[in-house]
Amino acid sequence: MQTQEKLPEIRKTVILNAPIEKVWKAVSTSEGIAAWWMPNSFEAILGRDFILHTGQYGDSPCKVTELDPTNRVGIDWGKDWHLSFELKKLEDGKTEFTLIHSGWDAEKVTEFGQPHSVIRGFMDGGWEKIVKEKLPAYIEA
């Protein structure tokens, strides 16, 4: 019996100097997501299929799998990954945003034939910049 080696999920948290409603709009609308992450055809409808336009990697099929307005959006991305955006209202009109990118498995490869173990490292660094720099720059502009 083969045991699958799960790789740890990627978690990135940032405190945003903006009310939860503003952050929600940035993570639950096509325009918002495009402004800090990538172009897409996202619609905040549970079960809705959409596309992430991932530049050199082409179009990635996705599906909205969780929708809890102003608290959480979850999407299945490609064949293996799950992405969650979690929001928590804080005092002083601030919002805590956490990104969770799961579905990593040392035995699997991406649609492009790259091992999860390699791509996870790239994604971890990419999310660091996106969540801690690009999202705050967009939200707090």
N, C-alpha and C positions, 0 to 999 in steps of 0.2 A: 504494500500500500504506500503510495507516494504522498508525502505531506507537503502541502504548499506553504512556502515561506512568505508570510505576509510582511510587507515592508510598512514602516510606520506612516500614518497619514501625515500630510503637511498641514500645519496649523499656523495661521498668522493673525495676530490681533493688533488692533490699533484703536486709540481713542481719538475720535473726530470731534472737532469743535463745531458741531452742527446738530440741530434737532433731529430726532429719529425720522420724522416725516421726510426731511430733505435727503437723508442717507437712504431711506427706503426707495425714494424715486430714482436714486443713482444706481441701485442694485436690482430694481424690478421693472425697468423700462429699457427698451432697445436703445434709445438715445443715451440714457444714463450709462448703461454698460459699455456702449461704444466709446464714450468719452474718456473712460479710465482704463478699459481693458481691450476689447476688440470689436470690430463690426459684427453684427448679428441680426437675426430675424426674430429675436425673443419676444414673446408675449406672455404676460403674467396670467396664464390660464393653465390650471392643473391638467396634466396629460398632454399638453400641446407640444408637438415636435417643432424644433427650430434648428437653425444652422449657425455655427460660429464660423466666421470667415477668417481662417487662421493664416492668412498670407501665404508664405512659401509651402505650407503643408496643406493648402487647399481648404475645402469646406469640411467641417466636422459636424456630424449629426448629433443632436442633443434632444433631450425631453425634459419638460418641467415635471418633477416628481414630488415636490413639496412646495406648499404655498401657504404661509401663515402671515398675512399682511402685517407689516411693520416689524415682524419678528424673525422670519426665516424664509429663504428661497432655497430649494434644492433642485439640482439638475443632474441627470445622467449625461455624461459626456463621452462620446465615442462608445467603444465596446466594453470598457472595463471601469471607467472612472466615475466617481460621484463627487459633486461639488456642492457645498453648502455655504450660504452667506447668512450668518447669524447676527442680529442686531439686538442690543440691549440699551434701553434708555437709562442715562445717568443723570445725576444732579447737574445743575448749572447749564441745562440745555445741551449737554454733550451726549455722544452716542459711542458705545463700544461696538466695533465691527470685528467679527471673526470669520475668516475664511477657512474652511476645512476641505482639503482635497484628498479623498480616499480612493481605495480600489487598487492599491499598489500590490503587486505580487512578483516576487523574484523569479518565478517560473514563466512569467508571461512577457510577451513583446507587444509593442504598440501596433497600430494599423500600418505603420511605416517600417515595421520589422526591427525596431530598436528595443533593447531590453528595458523593462520597467526600471530596473535598478539604476540604469544610466540616466534615463529621462527624468526620474524622480529628482536627481541632483540638480539638473538644469531647471526643472520646474520650481524647486524649492528656492533657488536664487531668483528666478523670475518673479515668483509671487512676493518675495521679500520687497523687491523694488515696486511692484504694482500696488501692493497693499499699504506699504509704509511711505511711498512717495507719490505715485500717480493718483491714487484715490483721494488722499488728503488734499493734494493740489487742486483737484477738480472740485471737491466738496466745499473747500474753504475759500475758493476763489471769490 
